[in-house]
Amino acid sequence: MKKVKIFSAFLILGSITALNSCKKEVTETANTTTAVPMSSISSDEAIASGTQFGAGLDGSTDQKVTVCNKFGVKYIRSMVTLKNFSGNVSTERSLTQKGFKVVLNINWDNPGGRGDTKNPVPFPTDMVKYKAQLTKLLKAYKPEIAVIENEPTNNQFHSGPIENYITELKAAVALCKQYNVKVADGCTHVPLIEIVMSGRNVSGTAADVRKLITAYKTIDLDYVNVHTQGPTGRDPDVYQPGLLKKVADYLRNQTGKPVMSNEWTVHSTSTALVKSMVSGFKDGGYKIALVRSASSPNGAKPLHKGTSLLPNGVTYSQVAR
């Protein structure tokens, strides 16, 4: 997982760590102090229910299965594009048949058609065509969770106003509900959520994140999705204690929805960092948290090599239970 429209945000809050970026497999008006009743998803109850862990990784289906079995996780991330979808979901079907719960990123298209982040894909605006393609997919395969687009505020991946994404998301959620498929948004990033949480006037990508959080109050999402990376400071062993819980509590309070992460990455090989982040997701009451085990140009480190676990991957297999 993958330069986000965040440059202005970094000027506002330069001490926040760089956004987690991933390979693609997608004028502030809101009053952010308005809370939504949380009823059955209080922080204590979310934590008590436990976090289910998983992974997203490259390679063949057999490699993914072997590594995830070694991790001891049953949630696995996959990706499909809708624009030219022809009905091929053999990988996803195979993963389901092997006992995995597939968290499926449903993207309109890949940047440049081949993951070329120099050519971001516009959000779809023809909702008739979009819904027809999504229907074709959902008739062919029902994932455990549908994640609509990947990183919608990442301008390496997407172009167009955030309102176009919100329109797409609403259409996708309505269809997923018809097919009894749980659904999540494409993510907001922890550093940007922190800026929104600060209560100051925001612009650029942070303003888009505020718009998304406001929209999620009235969209029938099953989960609000968060991406993050560690470490959060100079110490390669540490993700800021309490940060994941603070972010999750804020999102639950603002949207009334459970929180998950279909992508978090480690940017050091530290085994202590893995422990720190897993602990943060558990303490924060995230329902699901999938590590992205792969190298990336911005410094992400894998937890495996081939089908063998690296030391940080062995640690993940021990603590992600």
Buried (B, 14 or more C-beta within 10 A) or exposed (E): BBEBBBEBBBEBBEEBBBBBBBBBBBEBEBEBEEEBEBEEBBBEEBBEEEBBBBBBBEBEBEBBBBBBBBBEBBBBBBBBBBBEBEEEBEBBBBBBEBEBBBBBBBBBBBBEEEEEBEBBBEBBEEBEEBBEBBEEBBEBBBBBBBBBBBBBBBBBBBBBEBEBBBBBBBBBBBBBEEBEBBBBBBBBBBBBBBBBBEEEEBBBBBBBBBBBBBBBBEBEBBBBBBBBBBBBEEBBBBBBEEBBBBBBBBBBBBBBBBBBBBBBBBBBBBBBBBBBBBBBBBBBBBBBBBBBBBEBEBEBBBBBEEBEBBEBBBBBBBBBE
